[in-house]
């Protein structure tokens, strides 16, 4: 499995899995595993692998960091039936992925019989170079003329491994392939489903990571956290832009004013590197926006402390969590890297 620099309360990392997403689907996991049959099954039905009615993609860059593209996430596949013959018996599927991009830890299948999803038998990976093959095994009935809505939905339990700094891969290597191994049916030509990448586009990648410390502050009859110091690191290979921002968000009860103190660039004082743009309150939260007055080259490190006015005496909202994050001047810039590391959430109150 969108973010906007104007809404830093939402985790930015989710954006990496939001491209092309058409729907969400969650299932309970029931511990039912079916062993692979000792003898190959055959059928007069013709089973076919079909795309599910949802999808997701992840943005990646080419190894030269000159182009970007969207890699398809192997979210699942449907075992359909193109004939009027019912099939009941074992089903074996294999999923091949690039092990630098995905880790698979299991499979579930939904026979669309009202029972929901169940755990499939799982084995793997079988590794050749950077390609890893995982196998799912279960027994089920595939109804006649089963389509993407009525066929058996098989989903992998996936972990995405392509976040920064591992966000570069040749487009051809991002391909994932589903293969129906069993049963042996009438037409093997539709027993393979391939998830390929989108087209490449020219790109000038840039970005910045943020780390921060937080301190607990008492106000009224409660307390909450706010950031006390932070480090901003430009990840390159291209520079950040003038006007890129750092937003600090915290419970408004903890103070009205915020300033950045001791601003340094690569260890050298740089008091004019950032300037305050706005200080607003929405609901229980205060949001203070600072902008960069100069670009940051790849590898540049900005450090600063945060100084606040006294708490207001109001009681902080229970469960409030502060955040400090970097955003590009252009909202949702597709060339921005390290999105999941461009912000830090502090502890909840």
C-alpha positions, 0 to 999 in steps of 0.5 A: 500500500495523499499528503499536502504540505498544508496538512502536516498532521497526516503522516506523509509516508502514506503518500508512497502507497497512494498512487493509483489506489482505487480501493481499500480492502481488509480481511480477517486472518484465519489460520487454515493452511492446506498442503500442496497435493502430491499429484498434479490436478487437472480439470476440464474447466479453464481457470484464468488469472485476472486483475483485482478491481483495485490497485496501488503503485509506489513512486521510484527513481531510476538508479541514475536518479534522472527519471521517475516512474510508478511501480505496480504493487502486487496487491493481489490476483483473482483466480477466475473461470472462463468456462461453464464447468465448476472446478473444485480442488487444489490451487497453487499460485506463485508470485515472483517479485524483486526482493529489493522492493518487496518482502512477502510473509504469507497469503490469504484467499477469499473464495467469495463464499461468504466465509471471508479470507483465510490463510493459504499455505505458504512457502518461500522464498526461492531466490535467484539473484534479486528475484524471489518466488513465493508459493500459495496453496489452498483448496477451493471451488471456482464457480463457472464463469467466475470473473474479478468479482466472483473469482477467488481473490488471493492477496499477499502479506507485503512489506515495501522495502523501497523507501529512501535511501532504497528508492532507486530501481530499474523499471524492468526489475520492478515487474512482479508476476503471478503464475497459476501452477495447479490445476493443469487446465485447458488453456495455459496462456491465461495462467500468468498475470504481470504487474508492470511499471508505468512510463518513465518521466524526466526527474530532478529528485530532491528532498530532506529528512527530519529528526527531532527531540521533544519535551513534555510541558505542563499547562493547566491540569494536563501536559503535552509534548512539543519539539525542542530541537531538530535537524534537517538533512538535504538528501539530493542529488538536486538541491532543495528550493528557496521557499521550501518549508518547515512546519511546527505543529503542537497543542496550542495550550503550550504557547503562542509564539515559536522561534528558531534559535541557533540556526546553523548550516553544516555547523556554521551559524546561519541565522537568516536561513529560515524565516517565519511565514505564518502562525495559525491555530486550527482546533486545538493545534497551533501551526507555525510555518517557516520557509528556507531563504536559500537552497540546500545542496545535497548533504547540507545539514541544518540544525536549530533549537525551538524556543516558545512563549510560556504555556497559556494555562489551558489544558492540552487536548488528551491524545494530542501529538506534535509534529515537525516536518519539511515540505517542498514549495510545490505541493505534492512535488513528484520529484520529492524523495524521502517522504516517509522521513520528511517529518517526525511525530512526537509522543502523544499527551 
